[in-house]
Structures are given as structure tokens and as C-alpha cells.
Amino acid sequence: MKTAAALALIGALLAPTQSGASPKWTRAHAKAVLTQSVFFVTDETQADRPDYQLAFSARASRSLRVVGGRFVFSGLAHDAVTDTDVHVRFTFVSPGRVTGFQGPTADKTQPSFPIRAAFYYAWYPEAWFRYPVIPYSRFRPSLDLYSADDARTVRAHTDAMLYAHLDAGIYSWWGRDGYPPTDERFGRYLAAARTTPFRWAIYYEREGYANPSVDTIRADLEYIRHTYASKPAYLKVDGRFVVYVYGNSEDSCDATAARWRQANTVGAYVVLKAFAGFRSCSAQPDAWHQYSAALPEYDLAPDAFMIAPGFDEWGEGAPRLGRDLERWRADAAAMIASNARWQLVLTFNEWPEGTSVESSYEWASPSGYGSYLDVLHEVLP
């Protein structure tokens, strides 16, 4: 009923007069349209052309002023893409069109070494369900069984990693047509971080489950460069966009590293997963990392130093790594002392394997961010 009444009000305000003449575009008309509509706009004034989905409250509509005979808005709007109130400016013309739109400028900074990052998973709600167990996790996040399609989730996670003094997230990516649809979701993460110093890099998962050809890797790197790397929130080192690469026990210098070197004709900064004999490989990538959350620490300095809070998968009889908050604090301090270029947390939210540091009912804290992120907040500079 409220929606119908609002639409009737707008219709009455904008309806032609009895004489058939168009109504006068008054401030009252404009404010009614502004508060009862959602506006999909692109900021054409900025190089990255960010998109917004804006709604205006009655209070916000008071920022609509008459300037030089035109209605100019300069104030706050709520952006549904990023679940954030943003300051915007535009001219509002009859019958309710936004022109000359300008939104907030991007934070174009990039972190310097050491870069502290967490592995991140946007494969929810899909990963909550592993029949017949729902949810497939021994723990329950404080945000409950969330969806990575929800802007509120993306905003909360971005804020949580900033609180933990992390510089970046390493985003599990299953390709353009992969499942879960991580590619479809990645843009929202870049948008949410756009005005912050937080950055994102892709974690190329398929290398861990197949041996993609040189042509496939090259095409994927070109796609990442074209679609994401130009965004302000994409992580770069010396101007080169960063791509982490997962791996498996069959990786080797000739089978893996050489293939990636041949494929990387686009100047990506590639961080491969270490394998036996990686230091002597002739096809060295830009850096190495390890993914082994079953160990509390994994020292791969000077390239990387990894820490994990625990590993307790639902389908296994006992934890591979039990949780110990004081050990976690010591591990975080050891990571800092390592002076490794990449200082990595395994993981922010891999709930099925029980390696998350995201807030959970089991380790909630007064800060709202959970005990494990509280430690990082206290220990990391």
C-alpha cells in the first residue's frame, strides 16, 4: 500500500494539467521523484567509470538545491552496489534524470612490501551445502550462512580485513564460466574496496585441478588484465597486476612453472605455489607461496610466510591443526619478524575446512570482529 501511494503521489505531481500543459518542474516534484526511485548511474568523469545503484532518503533530499535556475544535488546517497553511503553531486532534470554525475574519487594507492593478505572465498552460499550436511562446517560465522552475492556481506568482510590491518585479499577465482560463479561476484568486491586502501588479487584455482594449456592461461590473464586489473582496487606490484596460482602434488618446473612463464605475455606478477625443488627451477616466477593450513606456520622467506589458525574439516575425525589463540598471537609475531615480502593468512573464510579467522559464534568478541582478527589488529602494524 505504501508503494502504491508513493507511486500515486509521483504520478499526481508529474501528471499533465487539465489544459494538457506539462507541469512545472518544482523542487517539491523533484524531491518526490528523488526519494521514491532508484537510480542506476555511471560516473563518466573518472577513468574507471564506477557504477552505482543509488537511493535517497527524505533527509538526503534536502540537499537538492536551486543553483542558477537548476536543481543541483550535493550530498549523501546510499549505494546498493557497495552497501555504503557515498557523497555524490549531480544536476536533476525533469522528469527525473541525473546528469553531470560525480561520485567519490578512488583511492589509487598500492601497498608496499611486506604485503599482508588473506586467502578469501566467495563461494557462498554454495559451499554451505554438502549433502547431507548443512552447513558443512564445524563452526558458524557471526554473519550466519551468508551469501557472497549480498553487498552487506562484501562490505562487512572488507571492513573486517581493514580492521585486521590486512592490505589485500587473495580471491579464489574459478574462471569466467566456473562454478561457483566467482567471476560474476568479483566486481562487487573491487567496487567495495574502491575508496579504501584495501586491494584484491585473483587466486587462479584451476591450476590445482587441471593443467590448463598455455593458450588457456594466456587468455585468462588477458581477460583479468582487461576486466579487472585497471580497477583501482586491484592489487599491483610495481604497476603489474598480481595473480596467485594454486597447485597440486604433480607440479614441477617443466610441467608448471615453464608453462606459466610461456603464457605470461601480459606482464602479470605471478606467485606460484611451491613444489619440490622450486628454488632451483630455471623458470622462476615473481614469487612463491605455500598453501598448507594444516601447519601453524610455513616459512618460505624471503618470498612468503604463511600462518593458519587451525584446520578442522567437518568430514574428518579429528582436527589437522587445533585452535590456540595464544599460539596464533605468537605465529602472527613470527610472521612479522620474518620480513617476508608476502605475509599470508590461511584463511579469512574457508569454513568447510575450518581455517577461518572471520568472526564466529565460537570466537566472537566485543569488537564484533572476533578474537583472531582482534589479534591481527593488535599485532600487525
C-alpha positions in Angstrom: 0.0 0.0 0.0 2.8 2.4 0.8 4.5 1.7 -2.5 1.2 2.3 -4.4 0.5 5.5 -2.5 4.1 6.8 -3.3 3.6 6.0 -7.0 0.3 7.7 -7.0 1.9 10.8 -5.4 4.6 10.9 -8.0 2.0 10.4 -10.8 -0.1 13.2 -9.4 2.9 15.5 -9.2 4.1 14.8 -12.7 0.7 14.4 -14.4 -0.2 17.0 -17.1 -2.5 19.8 -16.1 -6.1 19.9 -17.3 -5.1 22.2 -20.1 -2.7 19.5 -21.3 0.4 21.5 -20.5 3.4 19.9 -18.8 3.6 20.5 -15.1 6.2 22.9 -13.7 9.4 21.1 -12.5 9.4 22.3 -8.9 11.7 21.4 -6.1 8.8 19.5 -4.4 8.3 17.5 -7.6 12.0 16.8 -7.8 12.3 15.7 -4.2 9.4 13.3 -4.5 10.9 11.6 -7.5 14.3 11.5 -5.9 13.1 9.8 -2.8 10.8 7.3 -4.5 13.2 6.0 -7.2 16.4 4.0 -7.6 19.0 5.4 -9.9 21.5 3.4 -11.9 24.3 5.7 -12.8 27.9 5.6 -14.1 30.5 8.2 -13.2 31.8 9.1 -16.6 34.2 11.7 -15.1 36.6 9.0 -13.7 38.8 6.7 -15.6 37.5 3.5 -14.0 33.8 4.6 -14.7 32.3 3.1 -11.5 28.7 2.1 -11.5 26.2 3.0 -8.7 22.7 2.0 -7.7 21.5 4.9 -5.6 18.6 5.5 -3.3 17.9 8.8 -1.5 16.2 9.2 1.9 13.8 12.1 2.6 16.5 13.7 4.8 19.0 13.4 2.0 16.6 15.0 -0.5 17.0 18.3 1.5 20.4 18.5 -0.2 18.7 19.2 -3.5 19.2 23.0 -4.0 18.4 25.5 -6.7 21.6 26.7 -8.3 21.5 29.1 -11.2 17.9 28.0 -12.0 18.7 24.3 -11.9 18.3 21.6 -9.3 21.7 20.5 -8.1 22.2 17.7 -5.6 25.3 17.6 -3.4 25.1 15.2 -0.5 24.8 11.6 0.6 23.1 8.7 -1.2 23.0 5.0 -0.3 24.8 2.8 -2.9 23.3 -0.7 -3.1 26.3 -2.0 -5.1 28.6 -1.5 -2.1 26.2 -1.1 0.8 27.8 2.3 1.5 26.6 5.9 1.9 28.5 7.9 -0.7 28.8 11.6 -1.4 27.6 12.4 -4.9 26.9 15.5 -6.9 24.7 15.9 -10.0 22.0 18.0 -11.7 18.5 16.7 -11.5 16.3 17.5 -14.5 12.7 16.8 -15.5 11.2 14.2 -15.4 13.8 12.7 -13.0 17.0 12.4 -14.9 20.5 12.5 -13.4 23.1 14.5 -15.4 26.6 15.6 -14.7 27.1 12.9 -12.1 30.2 12.9 -9.9 30.8 10.3 -7.2 33.7 9.8 -4.7 37.2 9.6 -6.1 39.1 6.3 -5.9 41.9 5.5 -3.5 44.7 4.8 -6.1 47.4 3.8 -3.6 49.1 0.4 -3.6 50.7 -1.3 -0.7 54.5 -1.8 -0.5 56.3 -4.8 0.8 55.7 -6.5 3.1 52.2 -7.1 1.9 49.9 -8.8 4.3 47.0 -10.6 2.8 44.4 -13.3 3.5 43.0 -16.0 1.2 39.4 -15.3 0.6 36.4 -17.4 -0.7 33.3 -16.0 -2.4 31.8 -19.5 -3.0 28.9 -19.0 -0.6 26.0 -19.9 -0.3 27.1 -22.9 -2.5 29.8 -24.2 -0.1 27.4 -24.3 2.9 25.7 -27.3 1.3 27.5 -30.6 1.0 24.7 -33.2 1.2 23.6 -34.5 3.7 25.4 -32.0 5.9 24.0 -28.4 6.0 26.0 -26.4 6.8 29.2 -28.2 6.0 31.3 -26.6 8.8 32.1 -27.3 12.4 31.8 -23.5 13.1 29.2 -20.9 12.4 30.2 -17.4 11.2 28.8 -14.4 13.2 27.1 -13.2 9.9 25.4 -16.6 9.8 25.1 -18.5 6.5 25.7 -15.6 4.3 25.8 -15.1 0.5 28.7 -13.6 -1.4 26.1 -12.0 -3.7 24.9 -9.8 -0.8 26.5 -6.3 -0.8 26.2 -6.3 3.0 28.5 -9.4 3.2 31.1 -7.8 0.9 31.1 -4.6 2.9 31.3 -6.4 6.3 34.2 -8.5 5.1 36.1 -5.6 3.6 35.7 -3.7 6.8 36.8 -6.7 8.8 40.1 -7.2 6.9 40.8 -3.5 7.1 40.3 -3.7 10.9 42.8 -6.6 10.9 45.4 -4.3 9.2 45.5 -6.6 6.2 46.5 -5.0 2.9 44.8 -7.4 0.5 42.6 -10.4 -0.1 43.6 -13.2 -2.4 40.3 -14.1 -4.1 39.5 -17.7 -5.1 38.7 -17.5 -8.8 37.3 -20.4 -10.8 37.4 -18.7 -14.3 34.9 -16.9 -16.4 32.5 -19.8 -16.7 33.4 -21.5 -13.4 31.3 -22.7 -10.6 30.7 -21.3 -8.0 30.3 -18.1 -10.1 33.2 -16.3 -8.5 33.8 -14.3 -11.6 30.4 -12.7 -11.5 30.9 -11.7 -7.9 34.4 -10.2 -8.1 33.4 -6.8 -9.5 31.4 -6.1 -6.3 34.5 -6.7 -4.2 36.6 -4.3 -6.2 33.8 -1.7 -6.0 33.5 -2.0 -2.2 37.3 -1.5 -1.8 37.5 1.3 -4.4 37.7 4.2 -1.9 39.7 2.3 0.6 43.4 1.2 0.7 42.4 -2.4 0.6 43.3 -4.4 -2.5 42.3 -7.7 -4.2 44.2 -10.2 -6.3 42.9 -13.3 -8.0 43.8 -16.8 -6.9 43.8 -18.9 -10.0 42.3 -22.2 -8.7 42.1 -24.3 -11.9 45.9 -24.9 -11.9 45.3 -27.0 -8.8 42.8 -29.3 -10.5 44.0 -29.5 -14.1 46.8 -28.5 -16.4 45.4 -25.6 -18.4 47.2 -25.0 -21.7 49.5 -22.1 -22.4 46.8 -20.6 -24.6 44.1 -21.0 -21.9 46.3 -19.4 -19.3 47.2 -16.6 -21.6 43.6 -15.9 -22.5 42.7 -15.9 -18.8 45.5 -13.5 -18.0 44.4 -11.2 -20.8 40.8 -11.4 -19.5 42.0 -10.5 -16.0 44.0 -7.6 -17.3 41.2 -6.2 -19.4 38.3 -6.8 -17.0 39.9 -6.2 -13.5 43.5 -5.1 -13.5 42.6 -1.5 -14.4 40.3 -1.1 -11.4 41.9 1.0 -8.6 41.3 -1.8 -6.0 43.1 -4.5 -7.9 46.5 -5.3 -6.3 49.6 -4.4 -8.2 53.3 -4.6 -7.6 55.5 -2.1 -9.5 52.5 -1.5 -11.7 52.0 -5.1 -12.6 48.7 -6.9 -11.7 49.1 -9.7 -9.2 47.9 -13.3 -9.8 48.3 -16.1 -7.3 48.3 -19.6 -8.7 47.1 -22.7 -6.8 48.8 -26.0 -7.4 49.0 -29.7 -6.6 51.4 -32.5 -5.9 52.1 -33.0 -9.6 53.6 -29.5 -10.2 57.2 -29.2 -11.3 59.5 -26.8 -13.0 58.9 -28.1 -16.5 55.2 -29.0 -16.1 54.0 -25.9 -14.3 56.5 -23.0 -13.9 57.7 -23.2 -17.6 54.1 -23.2 -18.8 53.2 -20.1 -16.8 56.3 -18.3 -17.9 55.4 -19.0 -21.6 51.8 -18.0 -21.1 52.5 -14.7 -19.2 53.0 -12.4 -22.2 50.9 -9.6 -20.5 53.3 -8.7 -17.7 51.4 -10.2 -14.8 53.1 -10.5 -11.4 52.8 -14.3 -10.9 53.0 -16.0 -7.5 53.2 -19.8 -7.9 52.6 -22.5 -5.3 55.9 -24.0 -4.3 56.8 -27.6 -5.2 59.7 -29.9 -4.6 62.9 -28.3 -6.0 61.2 -24.9 -6.7 64.3 -22.9 -5.8 66.4 -24.5 -8.5 63.8 -24.1 -11.2 65.0 -22.2 -14.3 61.6 -20.7 -14.9 61.3 -18.6 -11.7 58.0 -16.7 -11.2 57.9 -13.4 -9.4 57.4 -15.1 -6.1 56.4 -18.3 -4.4 53.8 -19.2 -1.7 52.5 -22.3 0.0 49.0 -23.3 0.9 49.1 -25.6 3.9 46.7 -24.6 6.6 47.5 -27.9 8.5 50.6 -26.2 9.8 50.5 -23.2 12.1 53.5 -21.6 10.3 55.0 -22.1 6.9 58.3 -20.2 6.3 59.1 -19.6 2.6 61.1 -16.5 3.2 62.1 -14.2 1.6 59.1 -14.9 -0.6 56.4 -15.6 1.8 55.4 -16.6 5.4 52.0 -18.2 6.0 50.1 -18.6 9.2 46.9 -20.6 9.9 44.6 -20.5 13.0 43.5 -24.2 12.7 42.3 -26.9 10.3 39.2 -28.8 11.3 37.1 -30.1 8.4 33.7 -31.5 9.2 34.3 -34.7 7.3 37.4 -35.6 9.2 37.6 -37.4 12.6 40.0 -35.0 14.3 41.5 -31.6 13.6 44.6 -31.5 11.5 45.5 -28.4 13.5 43.7 -27.5 16.7 43.0 -23.9 17.6 45.0 -22.0 20.1 44.6 -18.2 20.4 48.0 -17.7 22.1 49.8 -19.7 19.5 48.0 -17.6 16.9 49.4 -14.5 18.5 52.9 -15.9 18.5 52.6 -17.0 14.9 51.5 -13.5 13.8 54.5 -12.0 15.6 56.8 -14.6 13.9 55.3 -13.7 10.5 56.1 -10.0 11.1 59.7 -10.9 12.2 60.2 -13.0 9.1 60.4 -9.8 6.9 59.0 -12.0 4.1 57.6 -9.9 1.2 54.3 -11.7 1.3 52.8 -12.4 4.8 49.7 -14.5 4.3 46.8 -15.6 6.4 45.2 -19.0 5.7 42.3 -18.2 5.6 39.8 -15.4 6.1 36.7 -17.6 5.4 37.3 -21.1 4.3 34.6 -22.5 6.5 34.3 -26.1 5.2 37.9 -26.8 6.2 37.6 -24.8 9.4 40.6 -22.5 8.7 38.7 -19.2 9.0 39.7 -16.1 11.0 36.5 -14.4 10.3 34.3 -13.8 13.4 32.4 -16.9 14.5 29.9 -17.6 17.3 32.7 -19.8 18.7 35.2 -16.9 19.0 33.1 -13.8 18.9 34.5 -10.7 20.7 33.3 -7.3 21.9 34.9 -5.6 18.9 32.5 -7.5 16.6 35.4 -8.9 14.5 36.2 -12.0 16.5 39.2 -13.0 18.6 41.5 -14.0 15.7 41.1 -10.7 13.8 41.5 -8.9 17.2 44.9 -10.4 17.5 45.9 -9.2 14.0 44.5 -5.8 14.8 46.8 -5.6 17.9 49.9 -7.2 16.4 50.1 -6.1 12.8 51.4 -2.6 12.2 
